[in-house]
Amino acid sequence: MINENWDLGSLYSGGTESQRLREMITCLKNNIGLQIEIINRLELPIERNNIPDLLSLLQEIQEIMNGSLEVDDFLICLYSENVEDTEALYLLEESAQIKTDFETLKSSIPTT
């Protein structure tokens, strides 16, 4: 059996008190809302001259997904280290809301 300890501080120094972690959570929430607004303003059908804008949108969505997965994984590990850490539990709930909002973002992408 392999016993691994991850250096969680290398991702977000300070754990639940990490300013960088809180900034990332805020950034993810804001970016999800912004991308939904951009999607709602898309003119359909997508014309060839709008393809760069669409690619940029998809890249932003990918970055949001990657960031939300990183934050969620970090918080799961942090909480598993100390299940009595109520702040980690609170942040996990925020992360769950980000995942829900991300699903809303994905569902707002037109398919036609």
CYANA upper distance limits for C-alpha pairs under 8 A (distance plus 0.5 A):
  7 ASP  CA     11 LEU  CA      8.18
  8 LEU  CA     12 TYR  CA      7.06
  8 LEU  CA     13 SER  CA      7.82
  8 LEU  CA     15 GLY  CA      7.92
  8 LEU  CA     74 PHE  CA      7.52
  8 LEU  CA     77 CYS  CA      8.41
  8 LEU  CA     78 LEU  CA      7.91
  9 GLY  CA     13 SER  CA      4.62
  9 GLY  CA     14 GLY  CA      6.88
  9 GLY  CA     15 GLY  CA      7.13
 11 LEU  CA     74 PHE  CA      8.27
 12 TYR  CA     18 SER  CA      6.37
 12 TYR  CA     20 ARG  CA      6.84
 12 TYR  CA     21 LEU  CA      6.34
 13 SER  CA     18 SER  CA      6.19
 13 SER  CA     20 ARG  CA      8.40
 14 GLY  CA     18 SER  CA      5.09
 15 GLY  CA     21 LEU  CA      8.45
 15 GLY  CA     78 LEU  CA      7.63
 16 THR  CA     21 LEU  CA      8.00
 16 THR  CA     87 GLU  CA      6.87
 16 THR  CA     88 ALA  CA      6.43
 16 THR  CA     91 LEU  CA      8.21
 17 GLU  CA     21 LEU  CA      8.42
 18 SER  CA     22 ARG  CA      6.97
 19 GLN  CA     23 GLU  CA      6.58
 20 ARG  CA     24 MET  CA      6.59
 21 LEU  CA     25 ILE  CA      6.78
 21 LEU  CA     71 VAL  CA      7.98
 22 ARG  CA     26 THR  CA      6.71
 23 GLU  CA     27 CYS  CA      6.46
 24 MET  CA     28 LEU  CA      6.57
 24 MET  CA     67 GLY  CA      8.15
 24 MET  CA     71 VAL  CA      8.38
 25 ILE  CA     29 LYS  CA      6.81
 25 ILE  CA     68 SER  CA      8.44
 25 ILE  CA     71 VAL  CA      8.08
 25 ILE  CA     95 SER  CA      8.12
 26 THR  CA     30 ASN  CA      6.68
 27 CYS  CA     31 ASN  CA      6.43
 28 LEU  CA     32 ILE  CA      6.60
 28 LEU  CA     64 ILE  CA      6.62
 28 LEU  CA     67 GLY  CA      7.71
 28 LEU  CA     68 SER  CA      7.49
 28 LEU  CA     98 ILE  CA      7.81
 29 LYS  CA     33 GLY  CA      7.05
 29 LYS  CA     98 ILE  CA      6.89
 29 LYS  CA    101 ASP  CA      8.43
 30 ASN  CA     34 LEU  CA      6.69
 31 ASN  CA     35 GLN  CA      6.51
 31 ASN  CA     64 ILE  CA      7.76
 32 ILE  CA     36 ILE  CA      6.75
 32 ILE  CA     61 ILE  CA      8.41
 32 ILE  CA     64 ILE  CA      7.74
 32 ILE  CA    101 ASP  CA      7.47
 32 ILE  CA    102 PHE  CA      7.01
 32 ILE  CA    105 LEU  CA      7.07
 33 GLY  CA     37 GLU  CA      6.85
 33 GLY  CA    105 LEU  CA      8.45
 34 LEU  CA     38 ILE  CA      6.80
 35 GLN  CA     39 ILE  CA      6.61
 35 GLN  CA     57 LEU  CA      7.64
 35 GLN  CA     60 GLU  CA      8.23
 35 GLN  CA     61 ILE  CA      7.97
 35 GLN  CA    105 LEU  CA      7.80
 36 ILE  CA     40 ASN  CA      6.64
 36 ILE  CA    105 LEU  CA      6.19
 36 ILE  CA    108 SER  CA      7.31
 37 GLU  CA     41 ARG  CA      6.91
 38 ILE  CA     42 LEU  CA      6.99
 38 ILE  CA     57 LEU  CA      8.49
 39 ILE  CA    108 SER  CA      7.45
 39 ILE  CA    109 ILE  CA      6.89
 39 ILE  CA    110 PRO  CA      8.43
 40 ASN  CA    108 SER  CA      8.13
 42 LEU  CA     46 ILE  CA      8.27
 44 LEU  CA    112 THR  CA      8.37
 45 PRO  CA    112 THR  CA      7.81
 46 ILE  CA     50 ASN  CA      6.71
 46 ILE  CA     51 ILE  CA      7.58
 47 GLU  CA     51 ILE  CA      7.33
 50 ASN  CA     54 LEU  CA      6.91
 51 ILE  CA     55 LEU  CA      6.62
 52 PRO  CA     56 SER  CA      6.64
 53 ASP  CA     57 LEU  CA      6.69
 54 LEU  CA     58 LEU  CA      6.73
 55 LEU  CA     59 GLN  CA      6.69
 56 SER  CA     60 GLU  CA      6.76
 57 LEU  CA     61 ILE  CA      6.75
 58 LEU  CA     62 GLN  CA      6.68
 59 GLN  CA     63 GLU  CA      6.74
 60 GLU  CA     64 ILE  CA      6.71
 61 ILE  CA     65 MET  CA      6.70
 62 GLN  CA     66 ASN  CA      6.67
 63 GLU  CA     67 GLY  CA      6.52
 64 ILE  CA     68 SER  CA      6.51
 65 MET  CA     69 LEU  CA      6.65
 65 MET  CA    102 PHE  CA      8.02
 66 ASN  CA     70 GLU  CA      6.69
 67 GLY  CA     71 VAL  CA      6.67
 68 SER  CA     72 ASP  CA      6.50
 68 SER  CA     95 SER  CA      7.73
 68 SER  CA     98 ILE  CA      7.58
 68 SER  CA     99 LYS  CA      7.61
 69 LEU  CA     73 ASP  CA      6.48
 70 GLU  CA     74 PHE  CA      6.55
 71 VAL  CA     75 LEU  CA      6.62
 71 VAL  CA     95 SER  CA      7.71
 72 ASP  CA     76 ILE  CA      6.60
 72 ASP  CA     92 LEU  CA      7.38
 72 ASP  CA     95 SER  CA      6.38
 72 ASP  CA     96 ALA  CA      8.42
 73 ASP  CA     77 CYS  CA      6.75
 74 PHE  CA     78 LEU  CA      6.57
 75 LEU  CA     79 TYR  CA      6.44
 75 LEU  CA     88 ALA  CA      6.88
 75 LEU  CA     91 LEU  CA      7.67
 75 LEU  CA     92 LEU  CA      6.57
 76 ILE  CA     80 SER  CA      6.56
 76 ILE  CA     92 LEU  CA      7.70
 77 CYS  CA     81 GLU  CA      6.83
 78 LEU  CA     82 ASN  CA      7.31
 78 LEU  CA     88 ALA  CA      7.34
 79 TYR  CA     83 VAL  CA      5.76
 79 TYR  CA     84 GLU  CA      8.34
 79 TYR  CA     85 ASP  CA      7.01
 79 TYR  CA     88 ALA  CA      6.08
 79 TYR  CA     89 LEU  CA      7.21
 85 ASP  CA     89 LEU  CA      7.06
 86 THR  CA     90 TYR  CA      6.67
 87 GLU  CA     91 LEU  CA      6.67
 88 ALA  CA     92 LEU  CA      6.56
 89 LEU  CA     93 GLU  CA      6.86
 90 TYR  CA     94 GLU  CA      6.97
 91 LEU  CA     95 SER  CA      6.60
 92 LEU  CA     96 ALA  CA      6.65
 93 GLU  CA     97 GLN  CA      6.85
 94 GLU  CA     98 ILE  CA      6.80
 95 SER  CA     99 LYS  CA      6.82
 96 ALA  CA    100 THR  CA      6.79
 97 GLN  CA    101 ASP  CA      6.58
 98 ILE  CA    102 PHE  CA      6.47
 99 LYS  CA    103 GLU  CA      6.78
100 THR  CA    104 THR  CA      6.94
101 ASP  CA    105 LEU  CA      6.70
102 PHE  CA    106 LYS  CA      6.71
103 GLU  CA    107 SER  CA      6.63
104 THR  CA    108 SER  CA      6.70
105 LEU  CA    109 ILE  CA      7.41
